């Protein structure tokens, strides 16, 4: 815990729990998902945490936070109960990490939080094929427009990504990115 030792116990608690809580916050952002959506999003949260913990990290600090978060898996249910204040905590965490560690460590920490949040948002197909024909047609028109605009702007989005992320989740991801001080586009999965 070389990096985490630089922080007070309450600061450490916030920094270690925040990536998990951000995933919960994004998953709950669309007003109480269906039970199978909640299960899928929670399972995605656990999967992405496991995957990120085995991969390469942008910083040693990000690795240390993930390792500590995994070692405290028993605390996840309690952390999930306190996810409403995630944007404010992100702002606080960014200021704290920025003051005590370098920009490299801050970027790695922010990247992990966004990777977790995006994976949770993509976990469940939000588009309902039982919607009225008008809603379905309008959705496909919007998808076609997004693809056409993407040809001119160089941005490419998969239809699956667009259909999987609800408007509320998309807004939550934007709020999270802003709170983390991320001005660029969300990381690709």
C-alpha positions, 0 to 999 in steps of 0.5 A: 500500500505504498500509494494508499499510505499517503492518504488518511484512513477516510480518504483511503476508504473513499478512493478504494470504494469509489470505482465500485460505487461509480459502477453501481451509480451508473447502473442505477441511473435509469430509475431502477432497472428491471431485475434482470437488468440489475443482475446483468449490470451487477454481474458486469460490474464484478466481471469488469473489476476482475478483468481490470484487476488482471490487466495492465494498469495505467499507473501503479496507484490505479493497480493498488486501488483495484487490488485493495478494492478486490481484497475488500469484496465483503464491503461491496454490498455496503458500498452499494448502499452509499452510491448517491453522492458519486459525482461529488466524491469524484470531484473530491477524489480528483482534487485529493489524488491530484494534490498528493500524487502525479498526473499519471496516477490521477489519469490511471485512477480516472480511467479505471473509474470510467472503464468500470462505469462504461462496462456497467452501462453496456451490460444490458440492452435498454432498447425494448423490441416490444415498443410500439412500431413508431418508437422502433422506427424512430430508434432505427432512424436515429441509429442511421443518423448517428452512423451517417454523422459518424462518417463525416466526424470520424466517430464510429459507434456500434449499434449494440453500444447505442442500444445497450446504453440508455439515455439516463446512463449516457447522461450519468456517464457524462456527469461522471466524466465531468466530475472526474475532469475528463474532457475527452470522449469516453474510453472504448471497451 
